[in-house]
Amino acid sequence: MSNRLDGEPTVLRRNVVRGMTLVELLVTIAIIGMLAGLLLPAMSAARESARRGSCMHNISQVAKAITAFDADKSHLPGWRDTVDDYTKVKAASEGTRPQACVSWTVKILPFIDQREVFDWYETHSGTSGGSVDDVAKKKLSIYVCPSTGGTKDNRSPLSYAVNGGTGGEILQESGGKYGQHIGDGAFADAAGNASESAWHIASGGHQAYRGERTSLTQIGVADGAGGTLLLAERGGLAVPRDVSWAANPRPALPNANAVATAHIVLHPPQLASGAEPPTGVRVINPTDETRPVSGTDWGLRYPSSRHIGGVAVAFCDGHTRFLNEKIAPWVYCQLLTSNRRARSSRAMQWERYVGSDGGWVHYILDENDLEK
């Protein structure tokens, strides 16, 4: 205490810093948590939106490359195809030509600015040594959806597959001859199987022989390019993470056993005699509970993605959309069909609108089938 000049005592006061009480601290933490809870989903949604946009860009570029290939060659690449030098050398090493085939992913390399990689296939001159596999293990970002993830252990991942219809599976008729309906899908088997003595269609319609190819012009005239799927995502949770763009493609067994090396999406397997296509199932992003039929290959058979609500797809006229995962199987199967006048009985079964008189009802894609 001290005295002022007027004689009044002066009281010295200290500035006391008052801390937060426990209640105030808890309230602050709660507010921060609430703000974070509101912000994180928005950030996550923004990131996924960016990844989905990047995926749509990738699939658009791949579609343009396939279209450019078709314009240059007057046909689409086969889902199973050959590159002369690579196929000859590898076939000599492997002992069988089918093991030496390449995917459509290889055939379009020059059209996605990967001429150097394609040249490796064209000038392939050896089958031993580490350098042989260097190019085949190259990651091409255009082939990978950013949402797929889990690709760090796979040096050559692939998130996309083309429309194979039923052509990725060997259809057998009496007499031991094999073939595919060219109208069931867009991509044919351009290599065939050297162990088979003949290549013939199972029943009527347009025939697809060994080495025969389809073209976008044919599809446009037959069913319309804007309503026929060209390619789609195939990178959902049920798809193996070792799917590689450089894999040597092989056909699947009839009605089952879709293979990771065949980069195609397929029609559902054959229905039982007299059976109707089931309702309440999914052919896009299916799960073990919603798959159309029993079997173990559904993860590879249908389009799938890590996106919410559907998959990115491209049509044969080059335009891209986001296809709703709730699309009806009969609509999806019609989108796979490239020539309804030459489709197989198997495709016809799945294209039937459940509840109709059993006839085939042509379907035109509308906005309800697309995810906005």
C-alpha positions as CSV (number, residue, x, y, z in Angstrom):
1,M,0.0,0.0,0.0
2,S,1.3,3.5,-0.8
3,N,0.0,7.1,-0.2
4,R,-1.3,9.3,-2.9
5,L,-0.5,13.1,-2.7
6,D,-3.9,13.8,-1.4
7,G,-3.2,11.5,1.5
8,E,-5.5,8.7,0.4
9,P,-4.0,5.2,0.4
10,T,-3.4,3.5,-2.9
11,V,-4.1,-0.2,-3.3
12,L,-1.7,-2.1,-5.7
13,R,-3.6,-4.6,-7.8
14,R,-2.2,-7.5,-9.8
15,N,-3.5,-8.5,-13.2
16,V,-4.7,-12.0,-12.7
17,V,-5.0,-14.3,-15.8
18,R,-8.1,-16.4,-15.5
19,G,-7.9,-19.9,-17.1
20,M,-10.7,-21.9,-18.8
21,T,-12.8,-23.9,-16.6
22,L,-13.3,-27.6,-17.3
23,V,-16.8,-27.0,-18.5
24,E,-15.7,-24.3,-21.0
25,L,-12.9,-26.6,-22.3
26,L,-15.4,-29.4,-22.9
27,V,-17.8,-27.1,-24.7
28,T,-15.0,-25.8,-26.9
29,I,-13.9,-29.4,-27.7
30,A,-17.5,-30.3,-28.5
31,I,-17.9,-27.3,-30.9
32,I,-14.7,-28.2,-32.7
33,G,-15.8,-31.8,-33.0
34,M,-19.2,-30.7,-34.4
35,L,-17.5,-28.4,-36.9
36,A,-15.1,-31.2,-37.9
37,G,-18.0,-33.6,-38.3
38,L,-19.7,-31.2,-40.7
39,L,-16.5,-30.3,-42.6
40,L,-15.0,-33.8,-43.1
41,P,-17.9,-35.3,-45.0
42,A,-17.9,-32.2,-47.3
43,M,-14.2,-32.6,-47.8
44,S,-14.6,-36.3,-48.5
45,A,-17.4,-35.7,-50.9
46,A,-15.3,-33.0,-52.7
47,R,-12.4,-35.4,-53.0
48,E,-14.7,-38.2,-54.4
49,S,-16.2,-35.7,-56.8
50,A,-12.8,-34.9,-58.1
51,R,-11.8,-38.6,-58.4
52,R,-15.1,-39.3,-60.2
53,G,-14.4,-36.4,-62.6
54,S,-10.9,-37.8,-63.2
55,C,-12.4,-41.3,-63.9
56,M,-14.9,-39.8,-66.3
57,H,-12.0,-38.1,-68.1
58,N,-10.0,-41.3,-68.3
59,I,-12.9,-43.4,-69.7
60,S,-13.6,-40.6,-72.2
61,Q,-10.0,-40.7,-73.4
62,V,-10.0,-44.5,-73.7
63,A,-13.2,-44.3,-75.7
64,K,-11.7,-41.7,-78.0
65,A,-8.7,-44.0,-78.5
66,I,-10.9,-46.9,-79.4
67,T,-12.9,-44.7,-81.8
68,A,-9.6,-43.5,-83.4
69,F,-8.5,-47.1,-83.7
70,D,-11.8,-48.0,-85.4
71,A,-11.5,-45.0,-87.8
72,D,-7.9,-46.0,-88.7
73,K,-8.5,-49.8,-89.0
74,S,-12.2,-49.9,-90.0
75,H,-12.8,-52.3,-87.1
76,L,-12.7,-52.4,-83.3
77,P,-9.8,-54.2,-81.7
78,G,-10.6,-57.7,-80.5
79,W,-11.0,-58.3,-76.8
80,R,-8.5,-61.0,-77.5
81,D,-6.0,-60.1,-80.3
82,T,-2.5,-60.5,-81.5
83,V,0.6,-58.4,-82.2
84,D,2.7,-60.2,-84.8
85,D,6.2,-60.3,-83.3
86,Y,5.2,-60.4,-79.7
87,T,2.7,-63.2,-80.4
88,K,5.1,-65.3,-82.5
89,V,8.0,-65.1,-80.0
90,K,5.8,-65.7,-76.9
91,A,3.9,-68.5,-78.6
92,A,7.2,-70.2,-79.4
93,S,8.2,-69.8,-75.8
94,E,4.9,-70.8,-74.2
95,G,4.2,-73.5,-76.7
96,T,0.6,-72.3,-77.5
97,R,-0.7,-69.4,-79.4
98,P,-3.6,-68.5,-77.1
99,Q,-1.2,-67.9,-74.3
100,A,0.5,-65.2,-76.5
101,C,-2.6,-63.1,-77.3
102,V,-2.9,-59.5,-76.1
103,S,-5.9,-57.5,-74.9
104,W,-7.6,-54.5,-76.5
105,T,-5.6,-52.5,-74.0
106,V,-2.4,-53.2,-75.9
107,K,-3.9,-52.6,-79.4
108,I,-4.9,-49.0,-78.6
109,L,-1.6,-48.0,-77.0
110,P,-0.6,-45.8,-80.0
111,F,-3.9,-43.9,-79.7
112,I,-3.3,-43.1,-76.0
113,D,0.1,-41.6,-76.6
114,Q,1.9,-44.8,-75.7
115,R,3.6,-45.6,-79.0
116,E,6.9,-46.4,-77.3
117,V,5.1,-49.1,-75.2
118,F,3.4,-50.5,-78.2
119,D,6.7,-50.6,-80.1
120,W,8.0,-52.9,-77.3
121,Y,5.3,-55.4,-78.4
122,E,5.9,-54.9,-82.1
123,T,9.7,-55.5,-81.8
124,H,9.6,-58.1,-79.1
125,S,12.7,-60.3,-79.7
126,G,13.3,-62.2,-76.5
127,T,11.6,-64.1,-73.7
128,S,14.2,-64.2,-71.1
129,G,15.7,-61.7,-68.7
130,G,14.2,-59.0,-66.5
131,S,13.8,-56.5,-69.3
132,V,11.1,-58.5,-71.0
133,D,8.6,-57.7,-68.2
134,D,9.5,-54.0,-67.7
135,V,6.9,-52.6,-70.2
136,A,4.3,-55.2,-69.2
137,K,4.4,-53.9,-65.7
138,K,4.2,-50.2,-66.5
139,K,1.4,-48.3,-64.8
140,L,-0.7,-46.2,-67.3
141,S,-2.7,-43.7,-65.3
142,I,-5.3,-43.5,-68.1
143,Y,-6.3,-47.1,-67.3
144,V,-6.8,-46.5,-63.6
145,C,-9.7,-44.9,-61.7
146,P,-8.4,-42.8,-58.9
147,S,-11.1,-44.2,-56.5
148,T,-10.0,-47.8,-57.1
149,G,-7.0,-47.7,-54.7
150,G,-5.1,-50.7,-53.6
151,T,-2.9,-50.8,-56.7
152,K,0.5,-50.2,-55.2
153,D,1.3,-53.9,-55.4
154,N,0.1,-54.1,-59.0
155,R,2.4,-52.3,-61.3
156,S,0.0,-52.4,-64.3
157,P,-3.6,-52.0,-62.9
158,L,-6.7,-51.7,-65.1
159,S,-10.1,-50.3,-63.9
160,Y,-12.0,-50.5,-67.2
161,A,-13.5,-53.3,-69.4
162,V,-15.1,-53.3,-72.8
163,N,-18.5,-54.7,-73.8
164,G,-17.9,-58.4,-74.6
165,G,-21.6,-59.5,-74.5
166,T,-21.4,-63.3,-74.4
167,G,-18.3,-63.3,-76.7
168,G,-15.9,-63.8,-73.9
169,E,-17.3,-67.2,-73.3
170,I,-17.1,-70.1,-75.7
171,L,-20.5,-71.2,-76.9
172,Q,-20.6,-74.8,-78.0
173,E,-23.1,-76.5,-80.4
174,S,-23.4,-80.1,-81.3
175,G,-20.5,-81.3,-83.4
176,G,-17.9,-79.6,-81.2
177,K,-17.8,-76.3,-83.0
178,Y,-17.4,-73.1,-81.1
179,G,-18.3,-69.5,-81.7
180,Q,-20.0,-66.4,-80.5
181,H,-23.0,-64.2,-81.4
182,I,-21.5,-61.1,-82.8
183,G,-24.7,-59.2,-81.9
184,D,-24.5,-59.8,-78.2
185,G,-21.7,-57.3,-77.6
186,A,-19.4,-54.9,-79.3
187,F,-16.0,-56.6,-79.0
188,A,-15.3,-60.0,-80.7
189,D,-12.6,-62.5,-80.2
190,A,-10.2,-61.5,-83.0
191,A,-7.6,-64.3,-82.3
192,G,-9.8,-67.4,-81.9
193,N,-8.5,-70.5,-80.3
194,A,-5.9,-72.5,-82.3
195,S,-6.9,-75.7,-80.5
196,E,-10.4,-75.6,-82.0
197,S,-11.0,-77.0,-85.5
198,A,-13.8,-74.6,-86.4
199,W,-15.4,-71.3,-85.4
200,H,-19.1,-71.2,-85.8
201,I,-22.2,-69.6,-84.3
202,A,-24.5,-71.7,-82.0
203,S,-27.8,-70.7,-83.5
204,G,-28.8,-68.5,-86.5
205,G,-28.2,-64.8,-86.9
206,H,-24.9,-63.2,-87.8
207,Q,-21.9,-65.5,-87.4
208,A,-18.6,-64.6,-85.8
209,Y,-15.8,-66.7,-87.1
210,R,-12.2,-66.9,-85.9
211,G,-10.6,-63.5,-86.6
212,E,-13.8,-61.7,-87.5
213,R,-14.2,-58.2,-86.1
214,T,-17.0,-55.7,-85.5
215,S,-16.9,-52.0,-86.3
216,L,-18.6,-49.0,-84.9
217,T,-20.2,-48.4,-88.3
218,Q,-21.9,-51.8,-88.1
219,I,-23.1,-51.1,-84.6
220,G,-24.4,-47.7,-85.6
221,V,-26.4,-49.2,-88.4
222,A,-27.7,-52.2,-86.5
223,D,-28.6,-50.9,-83.0
224,G,-27.4,-47.3,-82.9
225,A,-24.0,-46.4,-81.4
226,G,-25.5,-44.0,-78.9
227,G,-27.4,-46.7,-77.2
228,T,-24.7,-49.4,-77.1
229,L,-22.1,-49.7,-74.4
230,L,-18.5,-49.5,-75.5
231,L,-16.8,-49.8,-72.1
232,A,-17.4,-49.4,-68.4
233,E,-15.6,-49.4,-65.1
234,R,-14.8,-52.7,-63.6
235,G,-13.0,-51.8,-60.4
236,G,-15.3,-52.5,-57.5
237,L,-14.6,-54.1,-54.2
238,A,-15.3,-57.6,-55.5
239,V,-12.7,-57.3,-58.4
240,P,-9.3,-58.8,-57.7
241,R,-6.6,-56.1,-57.3
242,D,-4.2,-57.9,-59.6
243,V,-6.1,-57.2,-62.8
244,S,-3.5,-56.1,-65.3
245,W,-3.8,-54.3,-68.6
246,A,-0.9,-56.4,-69.9
247,A,-2.4,-59.8,-69.1
248,N,-2.8,-62.4,-71.8
249,P,-6.6,-62.7,-72.2
250,R,-8.3,-66.0,-72.2
251,P,-12.0,-67.0,-72.8
252,A,-14.1,-68.0,-69.9
253,L,-16.0,-71.2,-69.6
254,P,-19.6,-71.2,-70.8
255,N,-21.9,-69.5,-68.3
256,A,-19.3,-69.2,-65.6
257,N,-15.7,-68.5,-64.6
258,A,-15.2,-65.0,-66.0
259,V,-11.5,-64.4,-65.9
260,A,-9.5,-61.5,-64.7
261,T,-7.3,-61.6,-67.8
262,A,-10.2,-61.0,-70.1
263,H,-10.9,-57.3,-69.9
264,I,-14.6,-57.5,-70.7
265,V,-18.0,-57.2,-69.0
266,L,-20.5,-59.9,-69.9
267,H,-24.1,-60.8,-70.2
268,P,-25.4,-62.8,-67.2
269,P,-25.2,-66.6,-67.5
270,Q,-27.8,-68.7,-69.1
271,L,-31.1,-68.9,-67.4
272,A,-32.7,-72.2,-66.5
273,S,-35.2,-73.4,-69.0
274,G,-38.4,-71.4,-68.8
275,A,-37.1,-69.1,-66.1
276,E,-37.8,-65.4,-66.0
277,P,-35.0,-62.9,-65.4
278,P,-35.1,-62.3,-61.7
279,T,-36.2,-59.0,-60.2
280,G,-34.6,-57.1,-57.3
281,V,-31.0,-57.9,-58.5
282,R,-28.2,-55.8,-59.7
283,V,-25.9,-56.2,-62.7
284,I,-24.0,-53.0,-61.8
285,N,-22.2,-52.9,-58.5
286,P,-23.7,-56.3,-57.5
287,T,-23.1,-57.8,-54.1
288,D,-23.2,-61.4,-52.9
289,E,-26.8,-60.8,-52.0
290,T,-27.9,-58.9,-55.2
291,R,-26.1,-60.8,-57.9
292,P,-28.4,-62.1,-60.7
293,V,-27.4,-65.8,-60.5
294,S,-25.4,-68.0,-58.3
295,G,-21.7,-68.5,-59.0
296,T,-18.3,-67.2,-58.0
297,D,-17.5,-65.0,-61.0
298,W,-20.0,-62.2,-60.5
299,G,-17.3,-59.7,-59.4
300,L,-15.6,-59.9,-62.8
301,R,-18.7,-60.3,-64.9
302,Y,-20.4,-57.0,-64.3
303,P,-19.5,-53.3,-64.3
304,S,-18.5,-52.0,-60.8
305,S,-16.8,-49.1,-59.2
306,R,-15.8,-47.5,-55.8
307,H,-18.0,-44.5,-56.6
308,I,-21.4,-44.0,-54.9
309,G,-24.5,-44.8,-57.0
310,G,-23.1,-46.2,-60.2
311,V,-20.3,-46.5,-62.7
312,A,-18.7,-44.4,-65.4
313,V,-19.4,-45.7,-68.9
314,A,-18.8,-44.8,-72.5
315,F,-21.1,-45.5,-75.4
316,C,-20.1,-46.5,-79.0
317,D,-20.7,-42.9,-80.2
318,G,-18.0,-41.7,-77.8
319,H,-20.2,-39.9,-75.2
320,T,-19.7,-40.8,-71.5
321,R,-22.2,-40.9,-68.7
322,F,-22.6,-42.1,-65.1
323,L,-24.8,-45.2,-65.2
324,N,-27.2,-45.7,-62.2
325,E,-26.4,-48.9,-60.3
326,K,-30.1,-49.5,-59.9
327,I,-30.7,-49.9,-63.7
328,A,-32.8,-53.0,-64.5
329,P,-31.0,-56.1,-65.8
330,W,-33.1,-56.1,-68.9
331,V,-32.1,-52.5,-69.7
332,Y,-28.4,-53.3,-69.1
333,C,-28.5,-56.4,-71.3
334,Q,-30.1,-54.3,-74.2
335,L,-27.3,-51.8,-73.8
336,L,-24.8,-54.6,-74.3
337,T,-26.6,-55.8,-77.4
338,S,-25.1,-54.3,-80.6
339,N,-27.4,-56.0,-83.0
340,R,-30.8,-57.1,-81.7
341,R,-31.5,-59.0,-85.0
342,A,-28.5,-61.2,-84.4
343,R,-28.4,-61.7,-80.7
344,S,-28.4,-65.1,-79.1
345,S,-31.3,-66.7,-77.3
346,R,-29.4,-66.2,-74.0
347,A,-29.3,-62.4,-74.6
348,M,-33.0,-62.5,-75.6
349,Q,-33.9,-64.1,-72.3
350,W,-32.3,-61.4,-70.2
351,E,-33.6,-58.6,-72.4
352,R,-37.2,-59.5,-71.7
353,Y,-39.1,-57.1,-69.6
354,V,-40.4,-59.0,-66.6
355,G,-44.2,-59.0,-66.5
356,S,-44.6,-58.6,-70.3
357,D,-46.1,-61.3,-72.6
358,G,-42.6,-62.7,-73.0
359,G,-41.8,-60.8,-76.1
360,W,-38.8,-58.5,-76.6
361,V,-39.5,-54.9,-75.8
362,H,-37.0,-52.4,-77.3
363,Y,-35.7,-50.0,-74.7
364,I,-34.5,-46.5,-75.1
365,L,-32.1,-45.2,-72.4
366,D,-33.6,-42.3,-70.5
367,E,-32.5,-40.0,-67.7
368,N,-33.8,-42.3,-65.0
369,D,-31.1,-44.7,-65.9
370,L,-28.4,-42.2,-65.4
371,E,-27.0,-40.9,-62.1
372,K,-26.9,-37.1,-62.1
